[in-house]
Amino acid sequence: MESPKSSPSPSSASTPFPCPLNPSPGLPGEFVWSREGPGPLDLVPALDVPVIDLGGFLRGELEETSRAIELVRAACMAHGFFQVIGHGVDLSLIDAAYDATDRVFGMPMSRKVGLRRKEGTFWGYSYAHSDRYSSNLPWKETFTFGFEHNQAKSTRGVVDYFADMVGRDFVHVGWAYQKYCEAAKETGLAIMELIAMSLGVDRGHYSRIFKEGSSIMRCNYYPPCEKEEETMGTGPHCDPTSLTVLHQDGVGGLQVLLDGMWRAVTPRHDAFVINIGDTMMAMTNGVYKSCLHRAVVNKEKERRSLALFMCPPEDHLVAPPPDLLLTTTTKDDDDDDGKVRKYPDFKWGQMLRFTQSQYRADVATLESFINTVSNQTPPKSR
Ligand SMILES: O=C(O)CCC(=O)C(=O)O
């Protein structure tokens, strides 16, 4: 879905501040990616990603549930990406979240800069992540805020965050995001149940953990870029988080690396794109894959996406369920009594801090993190 023609283009917001997204002329060196460029969008084949209708599962229909389980299992073992429709989220909530996103990025740069993410925190506005990195900058602006899954535990909801941090004139934007996050989270929790069933473990195993967790909600805005082949909207990375519930507008740009080839995830307004993150990969003992993906930009159209990154509680000890360890035993594992662990225990909070302050997420985040924690004292079991 493109921005409504009537709304001002966020990139046109006038600003007295230097902004790397409004270069003149040409592409500043820090945006040039030193690796092979993405190439024109239409040369990238579409990812063979199942579109799973959740309707039957949500209504408790057995046949449809079995079908959804099979599709989830196949996709998660192959690459960890799939799309879901029939999720029950009102499309007007999604449209309202995009309108809210247009309001956020349409603010004058002077106001956005005032909302810049402060050092040591995760939340707020960022252009090109230029506060953290100085090369291979992504051609995008982002706005990030937190969303507590158990609202009873929430000390400050999304509405209050916007009212306090952005201003009273953004209360309705906060409401739009609050409702969107609530609905997207419910979809994520339903998928956690399908994941558990597809692995043959207790249906509520993952959803129980994540009901007490929180999400990082990131709104991405990609302005058009003259030099689309030389830069990147979001660089190649695996999500360090657990499960991503993403909505992309109709422009297209999300790509997944499979068998050494980039493949496009075709946008659908009625669908969420779901992918497994590194932490969920660890929670499934590596059976389900967290896969490298990126977002490319294009010359003509701005693009937006809404990513809800679901996380367990920070003090949660990340480990696969014991019954899964028995079912994932391979012949070579016999000596280990069937309990071969691919990853050591870690707390999600450790991984969160590692990726926010020490390591730029890429294809090897989990491996690098594990190497780091393996040299430290192991966390105590709860
Ligand atoms: O914009 C997209 O489609 C993907 C965004 C993404 O991967 C991210 O924000 O981590």
Ligand as a Chemical Component Dictionary entry (heavy atoms), coordinates in Angstrom:
data_LIG
# 
_chem_comp.id                   LIG 
_chem_comp.type                 NON-POLYMER 
_chem_comp.pdbx_formal_charge   0 
_chem_comp.three_letter_code    LIG 
# 
loop_
_chem_comp_atom.comp_id 
_chem_comp_atom.atom_id 
_chem_comp_atom.alt_atom_id 
_chem_comp_atom.type_symbol 
_chem_comp_atom.charge 
_chem_comp_atom.model_Cartn_x 
_chem_comp_atom.model_Cartn_y 
_chem_comp_atom.model_Cartn_z 
_chem_comp_atom.pdbx_ordinal 
LIG O1 O1 O 0 11.261 -3.422 5.914  1  
LIG C1 C1 C 0 11.256 -4.645 5.875  2  
LIG O2 O2 O 0 10.544 -5.271 5.077  3  
LIG C2 C2 C 0 12.147 -5.461 6.787  4  
LIG C3 C3 C 0 12.602 -4.705 7.984  5  
LIG C4 C4 C 0 13.531 -5.468 8.854  6  
LIG O3 O3 O 0 14.012 -6.526 8.530  7  
LIG C5 C5 C 0 13.896 -4.884 10.159 8  
LIG O4 O4 O 0 13.425 -3.798 10.503 9  
LIG O5 O5 O 0 14.681 -5.559 10.881 10 
# 
loop_
_chem_comp_bond.comp_id 
_chem_comp_bond.atom_id_1 
_chem_comp_bond.atom_id_2 
_chem_comp_bond.value_order 
_chem_comp_bond.pdbx_ordinal 
LIG O1 C1 DOUB 1 
LIG C1 O2 SING 2 
LIG C1 C2 SING 3 
LIG C2 C3 SING 4 
LIG C3 C4 SING 5 
LIG C4 O3 DOUB 6 
LIG C4 C5 SING 7 
LIG C5 O4 DOUB 8 
LIG C5 O5 SING 9 
# 
